[in-house]
Amino acid sequence: MERTWPFRAYALWLTFPPIVLLFMDRPFGLIVAYGVLGSLFMPFLAGTLIWLLNSDRTPRAWRNGWLSNLLLGAAALLFAALAGNELVGLIRP
């Protein structure tokens, strides 16, 4: 797996932007960039987990219960609100 093109591209994407920002003496930009990317990724992750762990392809014993679904839904809403807030803050000066 480590020799595949997507893995290498992902490893480069994780490695070089932080190094460039660090050498540009802009570590704050790095923190903000990872915060924004994380707030955009987390609702997608929570929604995907809700979908996958409640589908017919998952054995019944491994499916989410109501509490897991509720917490994943809350996490998706929270991080979607945070992502929206960040994007509005970037657009509106």
C-alpha positions in Angstrom: 0.0 0.0 0.0 2.8 2.4 0.8 4.0 2.2 -2.8 0.7 3.3 -4.4 0.4 6.7 -6.1 -2.5 7.9 -3.9 -0.6 7.1 -0.7 2.5 8.9 -1.8 0.5 11.9 -2.9 -1.3 12.0 0.4 2.0 11.7 2.3 3.5 14.6 0.3 0.4 16.7 0.9 0.7 16.1 4.7 4.5 16.8 4.7 5.4 19.7 2.5 2.8 22.4 3.2 3.5 22.4 6.9 7.3 22.5 6.3 6.9 25.4 3.9 4.8 27.4 6.3 7.2 26.6 9.1 10.2 27.9 7.1 8.3 31.0 6.1 8.0 31.8 9.8 4.2 31.5 9.6 3.3 28.7 12.1 0.0 30.5 12.9 -1.1 30.0 9.3 -0.4 26.3 9.7 -2.6 26.1 12.8 -5.5 28.0 11.0 -5.1 25.9 7.8 -5.3 22.6 9.8 -8.2 23.9 11.8 -10.2 24.9 8.7 -9.4 21.6 6.9 -10.4 19.7 10.0 -13.7 21.5 10.4 -14.5 20.8 6.8 -13.5 17.1 7.1 -15.2 16.2 10.4 -18.9 16.5 9.2 -18.0 14.4 6.2 -16.5 11.7 8.4 -19.4 11.7 10.9 -21.9 11.5 8.1 -20.0 8.7 6.4 -19.8 6.7 9.7 -23.6 7.1 10.2 -24.2 5.9 6.7 -21.8 3.0 6.8 -22.5 1.8 10.3 -26.3 1.7 9.8 -26.3 0.1 6.3 -27.4 -3.5 5.5 -23.8 -4.3 4.6 -22.8 -4.0 8.3 -23.7 -7.1 10.4 -26.5 -6.3 12.9 -24.2 -6.9 15.9 -21.8 -4.2 14.7 -24.3 -1.5 13.7 -24.6 1.8 15.6 -27.1 2.2 18.4 -29.3 5.2 19.0 -26.7 6.9 21.3 -23.9 6.5 18.7 -26.1 7.9 16.0 -27.1 10.8 18.2 -23.5 11.7 19.1 -22.3 11.3 15.5 -25.2 13.5 14.3 -24.3 16.1 17.0 -20.7 16.1 15.9 -21.6 16.5 12.3 -23.8 19.5 13.1 -21.3 21.0 15.4 -18.4 20.8 13.0 -20.6 21.9 10.0 -21.5 25.0 12.1 -17.8 25.6 12.8 -16.9 25.1 9.2 -19.6 27.6 8.1 -18.4 30.1 10.7 -14.8 29.8 9.5 -15.8 30.2 5.9 -18.0 33.2 6.6 -15.1 34.7 8.6 -12.8 34.3 5.6 -15.2 35.8 3.2 -16.5 38.7 5.3 -13.6 41.0 6.4 
